[in-house]
Amino acid sequence: MRKDIDMTYFKKCLEERLAGIMDGQEAKKGKAPVELDQARVGRLSRMDAMQQHAISQAAYNLADLERQRIQSALGRMLADEYGYCVICGEEIAEGRLRFDPSALTCIACAQKTEAR
């Protein structure tokens, strides 16, 4: 377990972000599908509704991915593995964790992964 970073701070940040995501997902859970009845809605209105639905679905998927990353980070905290790169095992810089408390990799490994 890393002693050079404030685990309480990072745990609180992660839990707050997770609560915000969960609240947002609960609010959108019952969203109705797009109405495609041509008699009731014009073609452009249907296309706009379909586009808005696709945007909403993409936002939901991104939020779900972030939820999974946060839950993974909280799990790494319980296993005393938080703050270490999952690729090389080196410590993740505190500044990187402050920017993204759910970061999985150190900067060097992230750059190598993006370069591929």
TIFIFI-892546 format. One record per atom (N, C-alpha, C, O): atom name; residue in one letter; x, y, z. Coordinates in nm, 4 decimals, padded with zeros to 6 digits, always signed. Layout:
TIFIFI-892546
R;atomo;residuo;u;v;w
R;CA;a;X;Y;Z .
...
***
This chain:
TIFIFI-892546
R;atomo;residuo;u;v;w
R;N;m;+00.0849;-00.1184;+00.0000 .
R;CA;m;+00.0000;+00.0000;+00.0000 .
R;C;m;+00.0888;+00.1239;+00.0000 .
R;O;m;+00.1888;+00.1301;+00.0716 .
R;N;r;+00.0514;+00.2212;-00.0804 .
R;CA;r;+00.1285;+00.3454;-00.0872 .
R;C;r;+00.1002;+00.4319;+00.0338 .
R;O;r;-00.0149;+00.4532;+00.0720 .
R;N;k;+00.2070;+00.4811;+00.0931 .
R;CA;k;+00.1951;+00.5678;+00.2099 .
R;C;k;+00.2148;+00.7148;+00.1741 .
R;O;k;+00.1889;+00.8028;+00.2562 .
R;N;d;+00.2612;+00.7419;+00.0500 .
R;CA;d;+00.2937;+00.8793;+00.0119 .
R;C;d;+00.1746;+00.9575;-00.0430 .
R;O;d;+00.1876;+01.0759;-00.0739 .
R;N;i;+00.0592;+00.8929;-00.0554 .
R;CA;i;-00.0602;+00.9628;-00.1034 .
R;C;i;-00.1729;+00.9472;-00.0016 .
R;O;i;-00.1758;+00.8515;+00.0758 .
R;N;d;-00.2643;+01.0418;-00.0031 .
R;CA;d;-00.3761;+01.0430;+00.0912 .
R;C;d;-00.4894;+00.9547;+00.0375 .
R;O;d;-00.5730;+01.0001;-00.0406 .
R;N;m;-00.4909;+00.8299;+00.0800 .
R;CA;m;-00.5916;+00.7342;+00.0311 .
R;C;m;-00.7333;+00.7787;+00.0658 .
R;O;m;-00.8262;+00.7546;-00.0113 .
R;N;t;-00.7506;+00.8425;+00.1793 .
R;CA;t;-00.8835;+00.8890;+00.2192 .
R;C;t;-00.9365;+00.9903;+00.1185 .
R;O;t;-01.0538;+00.9865;+00.0817 .
R;N;y;-00.8503;+01.0802;+00.0747 .
R;CA;y;-00.8891;+01.1807;-00.0250 .
R;C;y;-00.9327;+01.1139;-00.1552 .
R;O;y;-01.0383;+01.1460;-00.2096 .
R;N;f;-00.8510;+01.0207;-00.2050 .
R;CA;f;-00.8821;+00.9563;-00.3321 .
R;C;f;-01.0071;+00.8681;-00.3221 .
R;O;f;-01.0866;+00.8617;-00.4159 .
R;N;k;-01.0236;+00.8013;-00.2098 .
R;CA;k;-01.1434;+00.7189;-00.1913 .
R;C;k;-01.2680;+00.8067;-00.1919 .
R;O;k;-01.3687;+00.7715;-00.2534 .
R;N;k;-01.2618;+00.9201;-00.1240 .
R;CA;k;-01.3749;+01.0126;-00.1203 .
R;C;k;-01.4062;+01.0645;-00.2604 .
R;O;k;-01.5226;+01.0704;-00.3000 .
R;N;c;-01.3017;+01.1023;-00.3362 .
R;CA;c;-01.3217;+01.1501;-00.4740 .
R;C;c;-01.3897;+01.0439;-00.5597 .
R;O;c;-01.4848;+01.0728;-00.6323 .
R;N;l;-01.3403;+00.9220;-00.5504 .
R;CA;l;-01.3971;+00.8121;-00.6300 .
R;C;l;-01.5425;+00.7846;-00.5911 .
R;O;l;-01.6276;+00.7666;-00.6782 .
R;N;e;-01.5711;+00.7815;-00.4615 .
R;CA;e;-01.7074;+00.7545;-00.4160 .
R;C;e;-01.8034;+00.8656;-00.4579 .
R;O;e;-01.9180;+00.8381;-00.4933 .
R;N;e;-01.7575;+00.9911;-00.4542 .
R;CA;e;-01.8425;+01.1025;-00.4968 .
R;C;e;-01.8713;+01.0955;-00.6470 .
R;O;e;-01.9846;+01.1173;-00.6899 .
R;N;r;-01.7687;+01.0651;-00.7263 .
R;CA;r;-01.7889;+01.0514;-00.8707 .
R;C;r;-01.8826;+00.9350;-00.9014 .
R;O;r;-01.9686;+00.9457;-00.9889 .
R;N;l;-01.8662;+00.8244;-00.8299 .
R;CA;l;-01.9523;+00.7087;-00.8505 .
R;C;l;-02.0969;+00.7417;-00.8154 .
R;O;l;-02.1885;+00.7034;-00.8882 .
R;N;a;-02.1179;+00.8121;-00.7049 .
R;CA;a;-02.2537;+00.8507;-00.6652 .
R;C;a;-02.3171;+00.9408;-00.7708 .
R;O;a;-02.4351;+00.9254;-00.8024 .
R;N;g;-02.2405;+01.0342;-00.8255 .
R;CA;g;-02.2927;+01.1228;-00.9299 .
R;C;g;-02.3318;+01.0463;-01.0552 .
R;O;g;-02.4350;+01.0746;-01.1161 .
R;N;i;-02.2503;+00.9501;-01.0935 .
R;CA;i;-02.2810;+00.8687;-01.2118 .
R;C;i;-02.4043;+00.7838;-01.1872 .
R;O;i;-02.4917;+00.7741;-01.2733 .
R;N;m;-02.4117;+00.7227;-01.0704 .
R;CA;m;-02.5257;+00.6361;-01.0392 .
R;C;m;-02.6556;+00.7165;-01.0361 .
R;O;m;-02.7592;+00.6690;-01.0826 .
R;N;d;-02.6502;+00.8382;-00.9814 .
R;CA;d;-02.7694;+00.9238;-00.9791 .
R;C;d;-02.8139;+00.9574;-01.1206 .
R;O;d;-02.9330;+00.9524;-01.1513 .
R;N;g;-02.7194;+00.9913;-01.2063 .
R;CA;g;-02.7504;+01.0248;-01.3451 .
R;C;g;-02.8057;+00.9069;-01.4223 .
R;O;g;-02.8966;+00.9237;-01.5037 .
R;N;q;-02.7530;+00.7881;-01.3984 .
R;CA;q;-02.8012;+00.6692;-01.4687 .
R;C;q;-02.9398;+00.6288;-01.4204 .
R;O;q;-03.0219;+00.5830;-01.5000 .
R;N;e;-02.9667;+00.6447;-01.2929 .
R;CA;e;-03.0994;+00.6123;-01.2405 .
R;C;e;-03.2055;+00.7042;-01.2998 .
R;O;e;-03.3175;+00.6615;-01.3278 .
R;N;a;-03.1693;+00.8300;-01.3184 .
R;CA;a;-03.2647;+00.9269;-01.3727 .
R;C;a;-03.2999;+00.8945;-01.5176 .
R;O;a;-03.4114;+00.9228;-01.5612 .
R;N;k;-03.2080;+00.8364;-01.5921 .
R;CA;k;-03.2305;+00.8082;-01.7337 .
R;C;k;-03.2731;+00.6643;-01.7597 .
R;O;k;-03.2960;+00.6267;-01.8746 .
R;N;k;-03.2840;+00.5839;-01.6554 .
R;CA;k;-03.3117;+00.4414;-01.6705 .
R;C;k;-03.4417;+00.4140;-01.7457 .
R;O;k;-03.4457;+00.3249;-01.8306 .
R;N;g;-03.5443;+00.4862;-01.7173 .
R;CA;g;-03.6747;+00.4602;-01.7775 .
R;C;g;-03.6989;+00.5357;-01.9063 .
R;O;g;-03.8144;+00.5526;-01.9454 .
R;N;k;-03.5949;+00.5820;-01.9741 .
R;CA;k;-03.6115;+00.6606;-02.0959 .
R;C;k;-03.6810;+00.5782;-02.2035 .
R;O;k;-03.6425;+00.4647;-02.2317 .
R;N;a;-03.7837;+00.6372;-02.2626 .
R;CA;a;-03.8639;+00.5679;-02.3627 .
R;C;a;-03.7901;+00.5580;-02.4950 .
R;O;a;-03.7083;+00.6445;-02.5265 .
R;N;p;-03.8175;+00.4536;-02.5735 .
R;CA;p;-03.7570;+00.4436;-02.7062 .
R;C;p;-03.8115;+00.5520;-02.7993 .
R;O;p;-03.9124;+00.6159;-02.7697 .
R;N;v;-03.7440;+00.5712;-02.9107 .
R;CA;v;-03.7824;+00.6739;-03.0070 .
R;C;v;-03.9110;+00.6337;-03.0767 .
R;O;v;-03.9246;+00.5210;-03.1243 .
R;N;e;-04.0056;+00.7269;-03.0823 .
R;CA;e;-04.1334;+00.7062;-03.1513 .
R;C;e;-04.1112;+00.7184;-03.3015 .
R;O;e;-04.0591;+00.8198;-03.3481 .
R;N;l;-04.1498;+00.6169;-03.3777 .
R;CA;l;-04.1275;+00.6171;-03.5222 .
R;C;l;-04.2577;+00.6203;-03.6025 .
R;O;l;-04.2568;+00.5855;-03.7205 .
R;N;d;-04.3652;+00.6595;-03.5442 .
R;CA;d;-04.4945;+00.6655;-03.6130 .
R;C;d;-04.4944;+00.7834;-03.7102 .
R;O;d;-04.4959;+00.8991;-03.6681 .
R;N;q;-04.4925;+00.7533;-03.8422 .
R;CA;q;-04.4852;+00.8586;-03.9435 .
R;C;q;-04.6098;+00.9455;-03.9465 .
R;O;q;-04.6028;+01.0617;-03.9864 .
R;N;a;-04.7213;+00.8923;-03.9059 .
R;CA;a;-04.8455;+00.9695;-03.9083 .
R;C;a;-04.8454;+01.0790;-03.8005 .
R;O;a;-04.9101;+01.1824;-03.8167 .
R;N;r;-04.7737;+01.0561;-03.6926 .
R;CA;r;-04.7753;+01.1512;-03.5815 .
R;C;r;-04.6566;+01.2464;-03.5827 .
R;O;r;-04.6668;+01.3587;-03.5333 .
R;N;v;-04.5446;+01.2029;-03.6383 .
R;CA;v;-04.4232;+01.2833;-03.6333 .
R;C;v;-04.3651;+01.2942;-03.7737 .
R;O;v;-04.3586;+01.1950;-03.8463 .
R;N;g;-04.3234;+01.4125;-03.8114 .
R;CA;g;-04.2639;+01.4334;-03.9429 .
R;C;g;-04.1271;+01.3665;-03.9541 .
R;O;g;-04.0655;+01.3302;-03.8539 .
R;N;r;-04.0810;+01.3510;-04.0785 .
R;CA;r;-03.9556;+01.2812;-04.1051 .
R;C;r;-03.8368;+01.3477;-04.0356 .
R;O;r;-03.7549;+01.2789;-03.9747 .
R;N;l;-03.8263;+01.4805;-04.0438 .
R;CA;l;-03.7144;+01.5497;-03.9806 .
R;C;l;-03.7206;+01.5408;-03.8285 .
R;O;l;-03.6179;+01.5291;-03.7617 .
R;N;s;-03.8407;+01.5466;-03.7752 .
R;CA;s;-03.8560;+01.5334;-03.6301 .
R;C;s;-03.8144;+01.3938;-03.5843 .
R;O;s;-03.7532;+01.3794;-03.4784 .
R;N;r;-03.8467;+01.2917;-03.6622 .
R;CA;r;-03.8062;+01.1550;-03.6290 .
R;C;r;-03.6542;+01.1418;-03.6345 .
R;O;r;-03.5923;+01.0811;-03.5471 .
R;N;m;-03.5954;+01.2000;-03.7395 .
R;CA;m;-03.4497;+01.1933;-03.7533 .
R;C;m;-03.3810;+01.2646;-03.6368 .
R;O;m;-03.2801;+01.2166;-03.5851 .
R;N;d;-03.4353;+01.3781;-03.5961 .
R;CA;d;-03.3811;+01.4511;-03.4823 .
R;C;d;-03.3952;+01.3684;-03.3549 .
R;O;d;-03.3027;+01.3622;-03.2739 .
R;N;a;-03.5100;+01.3054;-03.3374 .
R;CA;a;-03.5330;+01.2223;-03.2189 .
R;C;a;-03.4367;+01.1038;-03.2166 .
R;O;a;-03.3839;+01.0680;-03.1114 .
R;N;m;-03.4144;+01.0437;-03.3325 .
R;CA;m;-03.3227;+00.9301;-03.3404 .
R;C;m;-03.1795;+00.9749;-03.3091 .
R;O;m;-03.1052;+00.9037;-03.2415 .
R;N;q;-03.1417;+01.0918;-03.3579 .
R;CA;q;-03.0080;+01.1439;-03.3301 .
R;C;q;-02.9923;+01.1726;-03.1810 .
R;O;q;-02.8906;+01.1370;-03.1215 .
R;N;q;-03.0910;+01.2360;-03.1209 .
R;CA;q;-03.0855;+01.2651;-02.9779 .
R;C;q;-03.0789;+01.1363;-02.8956 .
R;O;q;-03.0083;+01.1292;-02.7950 .
R;N;h;-03.1524;+01.0363;-02.9391 .
R;CA;h;-03.1504;+00.9063;-02.8704 .
R;C;h;-03.0099;+00.8450;-02.8794 .
R;O;h;-02.9594;+00.7919;-02.7805 .
R;N;a;-02.9463;+00.8521;-02.9980 .
R;CA;a;-02.8125;+00.7969;-03.0157 .
R;C;a;-02.7112;+00.8708;-02.9281 .
R;O;a;-02.6231;+00.8088;-02.8686 .
R;N;i;-02.7241;+01.0021;-02.9206 .
R;CA;i;-02.6340;+01.0815;-02.8365 .
R;C;i;-02.6534;+01.0451;-02.6899 .
R;O;i;-02.5566;+01.0291;-02.6156 .
R;N;s;-02.7776;+01.0322;-02.6497 .
R;CA;s;-02.8086;+00.9952;-02.5121 .
R;C;s;-02.7534;+00.8570;-02.4785 .
R;O;s;-02.6995;+00.8358;-02.3699 .
R;N;q;-02.7671;+00.7635;-02.5716 .
R;CA;q;-02.7171;+00.6271;-02.5508 .
R;C;q;-02.5644;+00.6271;-02.5397 .
R;O;q;-02.5082;+00.5568;-02.4557 .
R;N;a;-02.4975;+00.7058;-02.6241 .
R;CA;a;-02.3512;+00.7149;-02.6185 .
R;C;a;-02.3058;+00.7739;-02.4848 .
R;O;a;-02.2083;+00.7268;-02.4261 .
R;N;a;-02.3752;+00.8754;-02.4373 .
R;CA;a;-02.3416;+00.9355;-02.3081 .
R;C;a;-02.3615;+00.8351;-02.1946 .
R;O;a;-02.2813;+00.8293;-02.1014 .
R;N;y;-02.4676;+00.7568;-02.2029 .
R;CA;y;-02.4944;+00.6532;-02.1026 .
R;C;y;-02.3811;+00.5496;-02.1038 .
R;O;y;-02.3343;+00.5074;-01.9981 .
R;N;n;-02.3377;+00.5091;-02.2234 .
R;CA;n;-02.2312;+00.4096;-02.2347 .
R;C;n;-02.0995;+00.4620;-02.1777 .
R;O;n;-02.0270;+00.3877;-02.1116 .
R;N;l;-02.0678;+00.5900;-02.2028 .
R;CA;l;-01.9471;+00.6499;-02.1461 .
R;C;l;-01.9545;+00.6561;-01.9937 .
R;O;l;-01.8561;+00.6287;-01.9250 .
R;N;a;-02.0704;+00.6918;-01.9421 .
R;CA;a;-02.0885;+00.6978;-01.7972 .
R;C;a;-02.0746;+00.5581;-01.7367 .
R;O;a;-02.0188;+00.5430;-01.6281 .
R;N;d;-02.1247;+00.4567;-01.8058 .
R;CA;d;-02.1143;+00.3201;-01.7567 .
R;C;d;-01.9688;+00.2745;-01.7547 .
R;O;d;-01.9264;+00.2057;-01.6618 .
R;N;l;-01.8927;+00.3123;-01.8563 .
R;CA;l;-01.7504;+00.2797;-01.8603 .
R;C;l;-01.6776;+00.3477;-01.7448 .
R;O;l;-01.5932;+00.2857;-01.6799 .
R;N;e;-01.7090;+00.4736;-01.7186 .
R;CA;e;-01.6482;+00.5456;-01.6068 .
R;C;e;-01.6854;+00.4797;-01.4740 .
R;O;e;-01.6020;+00.4695;-01.3839 .
R;N;r;-01.8103;+00.4350;-01.4620 .
R;CA;r;-01.8542;+00.3644;-01.3403 .
R;C;r;-01.7691;+00.2391;-01.3182 .
R;O;r;-01.7264;+00.2115;-01.2061 .
R;N;q;-01.7454;+00.1649;-01.4235 .
R;CA;q;-01.6642;+00.0435;-01.4135 .
R;C;q;-01.5203;+00.0761;-01.3733 .
R;O;q;-01.4604;+00.0051;-01.2925 .
R;N;r;-01.4649;+00.1842;-01.4301 .
R;CA;r;-01.3282;+00.2252;-01.3947 .
R;C;r;-01.3194;+00.2638;-01.2467 .
R;O;r;-01.2231;+00.2288;-01.1784 .
R;N;i;-01.4196;+00.3353;-01.1983 .
R;CA;i;-01.4196;+00.3781;-01.0582 .
R;C;i;-01.4332;+00.2575;-00.9655 .
R;O;i;-01.3623;+00.2477;-00.8653 .
R;N;q;-01.5229;+00.1667;-00.9982 .
R;CA;q;-01.5396;+00.0475;-00.9157 .
R;C;q;-01.4115;-00.0370;-00.9147 .
R;O;q;-01.3765;-00.0968;-00.8129 .
R;N;s;-01.3425;-00.0411;-01.0285 .
R;CA;s;-01.2151;-00.1120;-01.0357 .
R;C;s;-01.1112;-00.0451;-00.9451 .
R;O;s;-01.0364;-00.1133;-00.8750 .
R;N;a;-01.1070;+00.0877;-00.9470 .
R;CA;a;-01.0124;+00.1609;-00.8619 .
R;C;a;-01.0425;+00.1365;-00.7139 .
R;O;a;-00.9507;+00.1183;-00.6339 .
R;N;l;-01.1700;+00.1361;-00.6779 .
R;CA;l;-01.2066;+00.1085;-00.5381 .
R;C;l;-01.1673;-00.0344;-00.4996 .
R;O;l;-01.1247;-00.0595;-00.3869 .
R;N;g;-01.1818;-00.1264;-00.5928 .
R;CA;g;-01.1394;-00.2644;-00.5683 .
R;C;g;-00.9875;-00.2744;-00.5498 .
R;O;g;-00.9395;-00.3505;-00.4658 .
R;N;r;-00.9124;-00.1969;-00.6290 .
R;CA;r;-00.7665;-00.1957;-00.6132 .
R;C;r;-00.7280;-00.1366;-00.4774 .
R;O;r;-00.6275;-00.1765;-00.4185 .
R;N;m;-00.8076;-00.0419;-00.4279 .
R;CA;m;-00.7802;+00.0123;-00.2945 .
R;C;m;-00.7942;-00.0968;-00.1885 .
R;O;m;-00.7106;-00.1088;-00.0990 .
R;N;l;-00.8994;-00.1748;-00.1996 .
R;CA;l;-00.9209;-00.2830;-00.1025 .
R;C;l;-00.8101;-00.3874;-00.1074 .
R;O;l;-00.7757;-00.4482;-00.0061 .
R;N;a;-00.7546;-00.4072;-00.2272 .
R;CA;a;-00.6472;-00.5058;-00.2441 .
R;C;a;-00.5083;-00.4454;-00.2229 .
R;O;a;-00.4076;-00.5112;-00.2489 .
R;N;d;-00.5024;-00.3213;-00.1761 .
R;CA;d;-00.3755;-00.2495;-00.1550 .
R;C;d;-00.2926;-00.2402;-00.2825 .
R;O;d;-00.1697;-00.2453;-00.2774 .
R;N;e;-00.3594;-00.2265;-00.3967 .
R;CA;e;-00.2909;-00.2136;-00.5249 .
R;C;e;-00.3169;-00.0789;-00.5905 .
R;O;e;-00.2723;-00.0548;-00.7027 .
R;N;y;-00.3882;+00.0084;-00.5218 .
R;CA;y;-00.4228;+00.1390;-00.5784 .
R;C;y;-00.2987;+00.2266;-00.5884 .
R;O;y;-00.2152;+00.2290;-00.4980 .
R;N;g;-00.2879;+00.2989;-00.7005 .
R;CA;g;-00.1772;+00.3912;-00.7196 .
R;C;g;-00.0592;+00.3292;-00.7916 .
R;O;g;+00.0432;+00.3944;-00.8123 .
R;N;y;-00.0735;+00.2028;-00.8298 .
R;CA;y;+00.0308;+00.1351;-00.9054 .
R;C;y;-00.0194;+00.1040;-01.0455 .
R;O;y;-00.1354;+00.0673;-01.0642 .
R;N;c;+00.0689;+00.1189;-01.1441 .
R;CA;c;+00.0356;+00.0931;-01.2838 .
R;C;c;+00.0022;-00.0553;-01.3019 .
R;O;c;+00.0749;-00.1423;-01.2538 .
R;N;v;-00.1075;-00.0832;-01.3712 .
R;CA;v;-00.1473;-00.2223;-01.3929 .
R;C;v;-00.0627;-00.2906;-01.5009 .
R;O;v;-00.0693;-00.4124;-01.5175 .
R;N;i;+00.0165;-00.2120;-01.5740 .
R;CA;i;+00.1019;-00.2696;-01.6784 .
R;C;i;+00.2427;-00.2975;-01.6256 .
R;O;i;+00.2910;-00.4106;-01.6326 .
R;N;c;+00.3081;-00.1938;-01.5729 .
R;CA;c;+00.4482;-00.2093;-01.5311 .
R;C;c;+00.4657;-00.2250;-01.3800 .
R;O;c;+00.5716;-00.2679;-01.3342 .
R;N;g;+00.3630;-00.1909;-01.3028 .
R;CA;g;+00.3713;-00.2049;-01.1576 .
R;C;g;+00.4346;-00.0871;-01.0863 .
R;O;g;+00.4410;-00.0859;-00.9634 .
R;N;e;+00.4819;+00.0127;-01.1614 .
R;CA;e;+00.5421;+00.1317;-01.0994 .
R;C;e;+00.4327;+00.2213;-01.0404 .
R;O;e;+00.3151;+00.2091;-01.0747 .
R;N;e;+00.4742;+00.3107;-00.9516 .
R;CA;e;+00.3788;+00.4042;-00.8913 .
R;C;e;+00.3263;+00.5022;-00.9965 .
R;O;e;+00.4007;+00.5486;-01.0830 .
R;N;i;+00.1978;+00.5322;-00.9872 .
R;CA;i;+00.1365;+00.6352;-01.0709 .
R;C;i;+00.1563;+00.7673;-00.9976 .
R;O;i;+00.1314;+00.7769;-00.8774 .
R;N;a;+00.2012;+00.8688;-01.0707 .
R;CA;a;+00.2275;+00.9994;-01.0092 .
R;C;a;+00.1016;+01.0537;-00.9417 .
R;O;a;-00.0093;+01.0388;-00.9929 .
R;N;e;+00.1209;+01.1165;-00.8264 .
R;CA;e;+00.0079;+01.1709;-00.7519 .
R;C;e;-00.0695;+01.2735;-00.8340 .
R;O;e;-00.1922;+01.2789;-00.8257 .
R;N;g;+00.0002;+01.3548;-00.9128 .
R;CA;g;-00.0672;+01.4531;-00.9976 .
R;C;g;-00.1617;+01.3865;-01.0964 .
R;O;g;-00.2712;+01.4367;-01.1216 .
R;N;r;-00.1198;+01.2739;-01.1521 .
R;CA;r;-00.2066;+01.1996;-01.2447 .
R;C;r;-00.3290;+01.1458;-01.1713 .
R;O;r;-00.4399;+01.1496;-01.2247 .
R;N;l;-00.3100;+01.0965;-01.0516 .
R;CA;l;-00.4229;+01.0451;-00.9729 .
R;C;l;-00.5171;+01.1580;-00.9317 .
R;O;l;-00.6384;+01.1379;-00.9252 .
R;N;r;-00.4637;+01.2745;-00.9042 .
R;CA;r;-00.5507;+01.3880;-00.8695 .
R;C;r;-00.6348;+01.4291;-00.9900 .
R;O;r;-00.7512;+01.4665;-00.9751 .
R;N;f;-00.5756;+01.4221;-01.1098 .
R;CA;f;-00.6489;+01.4544;-01.2316 .
R;C;f;-00.7535;+01.3476;-01.2616 .
R;O;f;-00.8670;+01.3803;-01.2961 .
R;N;d;-00.7165;+01.2205;-01.2487 .
R;CA;d;-00.8071;+01.1081;-01.2743 .
R;C;d;-00.7824;+01.0002;-01.1701 .
R;O;d;-00.6949;+00.9155;-01.1882 .
R;N;p;-00.8592;+01.0022;-01.0603 .
R;CA;p;-00.8376;+00.9043;-00.9539 .
R;C;p;-00.8583;+00.7587;-00.9966 .
R;O;p;-00.8180;+00.6667;-00.9255 .
R;N;s;-00.9208;+00.7382;-01.1123 .
R;CA;s;-00.9427;+00.6007;-01.1581 .
R;C;s;-00.8379;+00.5563;-01.2598 .
R;O;s;-00.8552;+00.4537;-01.3257 .
R;N;a;-00.7286;+00.6332;-01.2731 .
R;CA;a;-00.6237;+00.6006;-01.3701 .
R;C;a;-00.5666;+00.4620;-01.3426 .
R;O;a;-00.5399;+00.4251;-01.2282 .
R;N;l;-00.5486;+00.3862;-01.4508 .
R;CA;l;-00.4964;+00.2497;-01.4403 .
R;C;l;-00.3468;+00.2414;-01.4629 .
R;O;l;-00.2805;+00.1503;-01.4132 .
R;N;t;-00.2936;+00.3373;-01.5384 .
R;CA;t;-00.1545;+00.3267;-01.5805 .
R;C;t;-00.0757;+00.4537;-01.5482 .
R;O;t;-00.1319;+00.5615;-01.5291 .
R;N;c;+00.0563;+00.4366;-01.5427 .
R;CA;c;+00.1435;+00.5513;-01.5286 .
R;C;c;+00.1480;+00.6242;-01.6632 .
R;O;c;+00.0999;+00.5721;-01.7638 .
R;N;i;+00.2041;+00.7410;-01.6647 .
R;CA;i;+00.2080;+00.8215;-01.7871 .
R;C;i;+00.2860;+00.7501;-01.8974 .
R;O;i;+00.2437;+00.7489;-02.0130 .
R;N;a;+00.4004;+00.6902;-01.8614 .
R;CA;a;+00.4832;+00.6230;-01.9617 .
R;C;a;+00.4081;+00.5100;-02.0302 .
R;O;a;+00.4134;+00.4981;-02.1526 .
R;N;c;+00.3391;+00.4278;-01.9544 .
R;CA;c;+00.2632;+00.3162;-02.0138 .
R;C;c;+00.1429;+00.3674;-02.0931 .
R;O;c;+00.1075;+00.3102;-02.1962 .
R;N;a;+00.0810;+00.4737;-02.0458 .
R;CA;a;-00.0322;+00.5321;-02.1200 .
R;C;a;+00.0151;+00.5839;-02.2551 .
R;O;a;-00.0534;+00.5663;-02.3559 .
R;N;q;+00.1305;+00.6469;-02.2577 .
R;CA;q;+00.1846;+00.6983;-02.3843 .
R;C;q;+00.2198;+00.5834;-02.4782 .
R;O;q;+00.1950;+00.5928;-02.5984 .
R;N;k;+00.2762;+00.4767;-02.4265 .
R;CA;k;+00.3087;+00.3599;-02.5096 .
R;C;k;+00.1832;+00.2975;-02.5674 .
R;O;k;+00.1811;+00.2565;-02.6834 .
R;N;t;+00.0786;+00.2904;-02.4866 .
R;CA;t;-00.0483;+00.2309;-02.5305 .
R;C;t;-00.1118;+00.3159;-02.6394 .
R;O;t;-00.1635;+00.2615;-02.7369 .
R;N;e;-00.1093;+00.4483;-02.6252 .
R;CA;e;-00.1685;+00.5379;-02.7239 .
R;C;e;-00.0887;+00.5404;-02.8526 .
R;O;e;-00.1459;+00.5647;-02.9589 .
R;N;a;+00.0423;+00.5161;-02.8469 .
R;CA;a;+00.1280;+00.5215;-02.9646 .
R;C;a;+00.1010;+00.4038;-03.0591 .
R;O;a;+00.1357;+00.4098;-03.1771 .
R;N;r;+00.0408;+00.2998;-03.0088 .
R;CA;r;+00.0149;+00.1799;-03.0904 .
R;C;r;-00.0936;+00.2019;-03.1889 .
R;O;r;-00.1273;+00.1111;-03.2648 .
***
